Amino acid sequence: MKKIATLIALSAAFVLAGCNTVKGVGQDVQRAGGALERAAK
């Protein structure tokens, strides 16, 4: 039973870490797009 609970907790941690990473990449891409837009003007 403890092994199952540990696996669930680790899976949840990886999922949450993945979401934060994807969110961070999205913000970086958005900033880069804004910089390109300003440079084009």
PQR file of N, CA, C, O and H, with PARSE charges and radii, in Angstrom:
ATOM      1  N   MET A   1       0.825  -1.202   0.000 -0.4000 1.5000
ATOM      2  CA  MET A   1       0.000   0.000   0.000 -0.0000 2.0000
ATOM      3  C   MET A   1       0.865   1.260   0.000  0.5500 1.7000
ATOM      4  O   MET A   1       0.539   2.245  -0.662 -0.5500 1.4000
ATOM      5  N   LYS A   2       1.963   1.219   0.745 -0.4000 1.5000
ATOM      6  CA  LYS A   2       2.840   2.389   0.799 -0.0000 2.0000
ATOM      7  C   LYS A   2       3.489   2.644  -0.557  0.5500 1.7000
ATOM      8  O   LYS A   2       3.711   3.793  -0.939 -0.5500 1.4000
ATOM      9  H   LYS A   2       2.228   0.418   1.283  0.4000 1.0000
ATOM     10  N   LYS A   3       3.795   1.560  -1.286 -0.4000 1.5000
ATOM     11  CA  LYS A   3       4.419   1.724  -2.598 -0.0000 2.0000
ATOM     12  C   LYS A   3       3.470   2.422  -3.557  0.5500 1.7000
ATOM     13  O   LYS A   3       3.898   3.272  -4.338 -0.5500 1.4000
ATOM     14  H   LYS A   3       3.615   0.627  -0.975  0.4000 1.0000
ATOM     15  N   ILE A   4       2.205   2.081  -3.513 -0.4000 1.5000
ATOM     16  CA  ILE A   4       1.215   2.702  -4.388 -0.0000 2.0000
ATOM     17  C   ILE A   4       1.069   4.181  -4.049  0.5500 1.7000
ATOM     18  O   ILE A   4       1.014   5.020  -4.948 -0.5500 1.4000
ATOM     19  H   ILE A   4       1.857   1.390  -2.878  0.4000 1.0000
ATOM     20  N   ALA A   5       1.006   4.505  -2.767 -0.4000 1.5000
ATOM     21  CA  ALA A   5       0.884   5.898  -2.344 -0.0000 2.0000
ATOM     22  C   ALA A   5       2.110   6.699  -2.765  0.5500 1.7000
ATOM     23  O   ALA A   5       1.985   7.853  -3.174 -0.5500 1.4000
ATOM     24  H   ALA A   5       1.050   3.823  -2.037  0.4000 1.0000
ATOM     25  N   THR A   6       3.292   6.097  -2.668 -0.4000 1.5000
ATOM     26  CA  THR A   6       4.518   6.765  -3.073 -0.0000 2.0000
ATOM     27  C   THR A   6       4.522   7.022  -4.581  0.5500 1.7000
ATOM     28  O   THR A   6       4.903   8.102  -5.032 -0.5500 1.4000
ATOM     29  H   THR A   6       3.393   5.160  -2.336  0.4000 1.0000
ATOM     30  N   LEU A   7       4.098   6.028  -5.351 -0.4000 1.5000
ATOM     31  CA  LEU A   7       4.041   6.191  -6.803 -0.0000 2.0000
ATOM     32  C   LEU A   7       3.064   7.288  -7.199  0.5500 1.7000
ATOM     33  O   LEU A   7       3.343   8.071  -8.106 -0.5500 1.4000
ATOM     34  H   LEU A   7       3.788   5.151  -4.985  0.4000 1.0000
ATOM     35  N   ILE A   8       1.937   7.348  -6.534 -0.4000 1.5000
ATOM     36  CA  ILE A   8       0.948   8.394  -6.825 -0.0000 2.0000
ATOM     37  C   ILE A   8       1.512   9.764  -6.488  0.5500 1.7000
ATOM     38  O   ILE A   8       1.343  10.711  -7.256 -0.5500 1.4000
ATOM     39  H   ILE A   8       1.711   6.712  -5.796  0.4000 1.0000
ATOM     40  N   ALA A   9       2.175   9.877  -5.354 -0.4000 1.5000
ATOM     41  CA  ALA A   9       2.751  11.163  -4.950 -0.0000 2.0000
ATOM     42  C   ALA A   9       3.843  11.604  -5.918  0.5500 1.7000
ATOM     43  O   ALA A   9       3.905  12.779  -6.280 -0.5500 1.4000
ATOM     44  H   ALA A   9       2.312   9.108  -4.730  0.4000 1.0000
ATOM     45  N   LEU A  10       4.704  10.681  -6.344 -0.4000 1.5000
ATOM     46  CA  LEU A  10       5.758  11.022  -7.298 -0.0000 2.0000
ATOM     47  C   LEU A  10       5.170  11.411  -8.648  0.5500 1.7000
ATOM     48  O   LEU A  10       5.647  12.348  -9.288 -0.5500 1.4000
ATOM     49  H   LEU A  10       4.653   9.726  -6.051  0.4000 1.0000
ATOM     50  N   SER A  11       4.147  10.702  -9.077 -0.4000 1.5000
ATOM     51  CA  SER A  11       3.497  11.037 -10.349 -0.0000 2.0000
ATOM     52  C   SER A  11       2.899  12.439 -10.297  0.5500 1.7000
ATOM     53  O   SER A  11       3.031  13.210 -11.247 -0.5500 1.4000
ATOM     54  H   SER A  11       3.759   9.941  -8.557  0.4000 1.0000
ATOM     55  N   ALA A  12       2.251  12.761  -9.204 -0.4000 1.5000
ATOM     56  CA  ALA A  12       1.660  14.089  -9.051 -0.0000 2.0000
ATOM     57  C   ALA A  12       2.743  15.166  -9.068  0.5500 1.7000
ATOM     58  O   ALA A  12       2.548  16.230  -9.655 -0.5500 1.4000
ATOM     59  H   ALA A  12       2.144  12.134  -8.432  0.4000 1.0000
ATOM     60  N   ALA A  13       3.864  14.903  -8.440 -0.4000 1.5000
ATOM     61  CA  ALA A  13       4.958  15.875  -8.417 -0.0000 2.0000
ATOM     62  C   ALA A  13       5.505  16.118  -9.818  0.5500 1.7000
ATOM     63  O   ALA A  13       5.777  17.259 -10.191 -0.5500 1.4000
ATOM     64  H   ALA A  13       4.023  14.039  -7.964  0.4000 1.0000
ATOM     65  N   PHE A  14       5.666  15.051 -10.595 -0.4000 1.5000
ATOM     66  CA  PHE A  14       6.169  15.203 -11.962 -0.0000 2.0000
ATOM     67  C   PHE A  14       5.175  15.953 -12.834  0.5500 1.7000
ATOM     68  O   PHE A  14       5.572  16.777 -13.658 -0.5500 1.4000
ATOM     69  H   PHE A  14       5.445  14.124 -10.292  0.4000 1.0000
ATOM     70  N   VAL A  15       3.902  15.682 -12.664 -0.4000 1.5000
ATOM     71  CA  VAL A  15       2.880  16.373 -13.457 -0.0000 2.0000
ATOM     72  C   VAL A  15       2.890  17.866 -13.133  0.5500 1.7000
ATOM     73  O   VAL A  15       2.847  18.699 -14.038 -0.5500 1.4000
ATOM     74  H   VAL A  15       3.579  15.013 -11.994  0.4000 1.0000
ATOM     75  N   LEU A  16       2.946  18.200 -11.865 -0.4000 1.5000
ATOM     76  CA  LEU A  16       2.960  19.611 -11.472 -0.0000 2.0000
ATOM     77  C   LEU A  16       4.221  20.308 -11.952  0.5500 1.7000
ATOM     78  O   LEU A  16       4.161  21.456 -12.393 -0.5500 1.4000
ATOM     79  H   LEU A  16       2.982  17.524 -11.129  0.4000 1.0000
ATOM     80  N   ALA A  17       5.354  19.638 -11.874 -0.4000 1.5000
ATOM     81  CA  ALA A  17       6.608  20.222 -12.348 -0.0000 2.0000
ATOM     82  C   ALA A  17       6.550  20.431 -13.858  0.5500 1.7000
ATOM     83  O   ALA A  17       7.045  21.438 -14.364 -0.5500 1.4000
ATOM     84  H   ALA A  17       5.403  18.706 -11.516  0.4000 1.0000
ATOM     85  N   GLY A  18       5.957  19.500 -14.569 -0.4000 1.5000
ATOM     86  CA  GLY A  18       5.815  19.624 -16.019 -0.0000 2.0000
ATOM     87  C   GLY A  18       4.940  20.805 -16.390  0.5500 1.7000
ATOM     88  O   GLY A  18       5.246  21.519 -17.345 -0.5500 1.4000
ATOM     89  H   GLY A  18       5.554  18.682 -14.158  0.4000 1.0000
ATOM     90  N   CYS A  19       3.877  21.022 -15.668 -0.4000 1.5000
ATOM     91  CA  CYS A  19       2.993  22.151 -15.953 -0.0000 2.0000
ATOM     92  C   CYS A  19       3.726  23.472 -15.759  0.5500 1.7000
ATOM     93  O   CYS A  19       3.581  24.392 -16.563 -0.5500 1.4000
ATOM     94  H   CYS A  19       3.629  20.442 -14.892  0.4000 1.0000
ATOM     95  N   ASN A  20       4.503  23.562 -14.703 -0.4000 1.5000
ATOM     96  CA  ASN A  20       5.255  24.788 -14.446 -0.0000 2.0000
ATOM     97  C   ASN A  20       6.281  25.030 -15.552  0.5500 1.7000
ATOM     98  O   ASN A  20       6.501  26.170 -15.961 -0.5500 1.4000
ATOM     99  H   ASN A  20       4.621  22.814 -14.050  0.4000 1.0000
ATOM    100  N   THR A  21       6.901  23.965 -16.030 -0.4000 1.5000
ATOM    101  CA  THR A  21       7.901  24.105 -17.080 -0.0000 2.0000
ATOM    102  C   THR A  21       7.251  24.599 -18.364  0.5500 1.7000
ATOM    103  O   THR A  21       7.762  25.511 -19.013 -0.5500 1.4000
ATOM    104  H   THR A  21       6.722  23.039 -15.698  0.4000 1.0000
ATOM    105  N   VAL A  22       6.129  23.998 -18.728 -0.4000 1.5000
ATOM    106  CA  VAL A  22       5.430  24.396 -19.953 -0.0000 2.0000
ATOM    107  C   VAL A  22       4.961  25.840 -19.838  0.5500 1.7000
ATOM    108  O   VAL A  22       5.036  26.597 -20.806 -0.5500 1.4000
ATOM    109  H   VAL A  22       5.714  23.256 -18.200  0.4000 1.0000
ATOM    110  N   LYS A  23       4.483  26.222 -18.671 -0.4000 1.5000
ATOM    111  CA  LYS A  23       4.037  27.597 -18.466 -0.0000 2.0000
ATOM    112  C   LYS A  23       5.209  28.566 -18.626  0.5500 1.7000
ATOM    113  O   LYS A  23       5.059  29.621 -19.242 -0.5500 1.4000
ATOM    114  H   LYS A  23       4.423  25.607 -17.885  0.4000 1.0000
ATOM    115  N   GLY A  24       6.355  28.222 -18.085 -0.4000 1.5000
ATOM    116  CA  GLY A  24       7.543  29.064 -18.192 -0.0000 2.0000
ATOM    117  C   GLY A  24       7.998  29.216 -19.632  0.5500 1.7000
ATOM    118  O   GLY A  24       8.376  30.307 -20.059 -0.5500 1.4000
ATOM    119  H   GLY A  24       6.477  27.365 -17.584  0.4000 1.0000
ATOM    120  N   VAL A  25       7.962  28.109 -20.387 -0.4000 1.5000
ATOM    121  CA  VAL A  25       8.349  28.177 -21.797 -0.0000 2.0000
ATOM    122  C   VAL A  25       7.379  29.067 -22.551  0.5500 1.7000
ATOM    123  O   VAL A  25       7.795  29.855 -23.400 -0.5500 1.4000
ATOM    124  H   VAL A  25       7.656  27.223 -20.040  0.4000 1.0000
ATOM    125  N   GLY A  26       6.100  28.954 -22.257 -0.4000 1.5000
ATOM    126  CA  GLY A  26       5.101  29.796 -22.911 -0.0000 2.0000
ATOM    127  C   GLY A  26       5.345  31.275 -22.647  0.5500 1.7000
ATOM    128  O   GLY A  26       5.194  32.101 -23.547 -0.5500 1.4000
ATOM    129  H   GLY A  26       5.762  28.314 -21.567  0.4000 1.0000
ATOM    130  N   GLN A  27       5.715  31.607 -21.437 -0.4000 1.5000
ATOM    131  CA  GLN A  27       5.999  33.001 -21.098 -0.0000 2.0000
ATOM    132  C   GLN A  27       7.239  33.497 -21.832  0.5500 1.7000
ATOM    133  O   GLN A  27       7.277  34.639 -22.291 -0.5500 1.4000
ATOM    134  H   GLN A  27       5.838  30.936 -20.706  0.4000 1.0000
ATOM    135  N   ASP A  28       8.260  32.637 -21.945 -0.4000 1.5000
ATOM    136  CA  ASP A  28       9.471  33.027 -22.658 -0.0000 2.0000
ATOM    137  C   ASP A  28       9.177  33.274 -24.136  0.5500 1.7000
ATOM    138  O   ASP A  28       9.675  34.238 -24.717 -0.5500 1.4000
ATOM    139  H   ASP A  28       8.230  31.709 -21.572  0.4000 1.0000
ATOM    140  N   VAL A  29       8.380  32.417 -24.736 -0.4000 1.5000
ATOM    141  CA  VAL A  29       8.025  32.570 -26.147 -0.0000 2.0000
ATOM    142  C   VAL A  29       7.223  33.857 -26.340  0.5500 1.7000
ATOM    143  O   VAL A  29       7.404  34.568 -27.329 -0.5500 1.4000
ATOM    144  H   VAL A  29       7.976  31.634 -24.264  0.4000 1.0000
ATOM    145  N   GLN A  30       6.348  34.147 -25.399 -0.4000 1.5000
ATOM    146  CA  GLN A  30       5.542  35.366 -25.486 -0.0000 2.0000
ATOM    147  C   GLN A  30       6.430  36.605 -25.414  0.5500 1.7000
ATOM    148  O   GLN A  30       6.226  37.555 -26.169 -0.5500 1.4000
ATOM    149  H   GLN A  30       6.202  33.570 -24.595  0.4000 1.0000
ATOM    150  N   ARG A  31       7.398  36.603 -24.529 -0.4000 1.5000
ATOM    151  CA  ARG A  31       8.326  37.736 -24.414 -0.0000 2.0000
ATOM    152  C   ARG A  31       9.151  37.900 -25.694  0.5500 1.7000
ATOM    153  O   ARG A  31       9.362  39.017 -26.167 -0.5500 1.4000
ATOM    154  H   ARG A  31       7.564  35.831 -23.916  0.4000 1.0000
ATOM    155  N   ALA A  32       9.612  36.783 -26.244 -0.4000 1.5000
ATOM    156  CA  ALA A  32      10.403  36.841 -27.474 -0.0000 2.0000
ATOM    157  C   ALA A  32       9.552  37.390 -28.614  0.5500 1.7000
ATOM    158  O   ALA A  32      10.038  38.179 -29.424 -0.5500 1.4000
ATOM    159  H   ALA A  32       9.442  35.875 -25.860  0.4000 1.0000
ATOM    160  N   GLY A  33       8.295  36.982 -28.682 -0.4000 1.5000
ATOM    161  CA  GLY A  33       7.405  37.507 -29.702 -0.0000 2.0000
ATOM    162  C   GLY A  33       7.185  38.995 -29.554  0.5500 1.7000
ATOM    163  O   GLY A  33       7.141  39.713 -30.553 -0.5500 1.4000
ATOM    164  H   GLY A  33       7.900  36.341 -28.024  0.4000 1.0000
ATOM    165  N   GLY A  34       7.046  39.472 -28.337 -0.4000 1.5000
ATOM    166  CA  GLY A  34       6.892  40.899 -28.082 -0.0000 2.0000
ATOM    167  C   GLY A  34       8.142  41.676 -28.504  0.5500 1.7000
ATOM    168  O   GLY A  34       8.038  42.774 -29.051 -0.5500 1.4000
ATOM    169  H   GLY A  34       7.082  38.889 -27.526  0.4000 1.0000
ATOM    170  N   ALA A  35       9.311  41.109 -28.253 -0.4000 1.5000
ATOM    171  CA  ALA A  35      10.545  41.773 -28.639 -0.0000 2.0000
ATOM    172  C   ALA A  35      10.656  41.860 -30.160  0.5500 1.7000
ATOM    173  O   ALA A  35      11.076  42.883 -30.701 -0.5500 1.4000
ATOM    174  H   ALA A  35       9.395  40.217 -27.810  0.4000 1.0000
ATOM    175  N   LEU A  36      10.277  40.782 -30.846 -0.4000 1.5000
ATOM    176  CA  LEU A  36      10.308  40.803 -32.316 -0.0000 2.0000
ATOM    177  C   LEU A  36       9.323  41.821 -32.883  0.5500 1.7000
ATOM    178  O   LEU A  36       9.604  42.504 -33.868 -0.5500 1.4000
ATOM    179  H   LEU A  36       9.935  39.950 -30.408  0.4000 1.0000
ATOM    180  N   GLU A  37       8.170  41.903 -32.239 -0.4000 1.5000
ATOM    181  CA  GLU A  37       7.143  42.849 -32.686 -0.0000 2.0000
ATOM    182  C   GLU A  37       7.639  44.282 -32.529  0.5500 1.7000
ATOM    183  O   GLU A  37       7.450  45.101 -33.428 -0.5500 1.4000
ATOM    184  H   GLU A  37       7.942  41.348 -31.438  0.4000 1.0000
ATOM    185  N   ARG A  38       8.267  44.591 -31.406 -0.4000 1.5000
ATOM    186  CA  ARG A  38       8.804  45.933 -31.185 -0.0000 2.0000
ATOM    187  C   ARG A  38       9.922  46.246 -32.170  0.5500 1.7000
ATOM    188  O   ARG A  38      10.028  47.370 -32.660 -0.5500 1.4000
ATOM    189  H   ARG A  38       8.420  43.925 -30.676  0.4000 1.0000
ATOM    190  N   ALA A  39      10.752  45.255 -32.456 -0.4000 1.5000
ATOM    191  CA  ALA A  39      11.852  45.461 -33.403 -0.0000 2.0000
ATOM    192  C   ALA A  39      11.321  45.710 -34.811  0.5500 1.7000
ATOM    193  O   ALA A  39      11.917  46.466 -35.579 -0.5500 1.4000
ATOM    194  H   ALA A  39      10.666  44.341 -32.058  0.4000 1.0000
ATOM    195  N   ALA A  40      10.206  45.077 -35.147 -0.4000 1.5000
ATOM    196  CA  ALA A  40       9.630  45.247 -36.479 -0.0000 2.0000
ATOM    197  C   ALA A  40       9.051  46.652 -36.657  0.5500 1.7000
ATOM    198  O   ALA A  40       9.027  47.169 -37.773 -0.5500 1.4000
ATOM    199  H   ALA A  40       9.722  44.463 -34.523  0.4000 1.0000
ATOM    200  N   LYS A  41       8.594  47.263 -35.590 -0.4000 1.5000
ATOM    201  CA  LYS A  41       8.030  48.609 -35.662 -0.0000 2.0000
ATOM    202  C   LYS A  41       9.147  49.590 -35.807  0.5500 1.7000
ATOM    203  O   LYS A  41       8.905  50.794 -35.888 -0.5500 1.4000
ATOM    204  H   LYS A  41       8.614  46.843 -34.683  0.4000 1.0000
TER
END
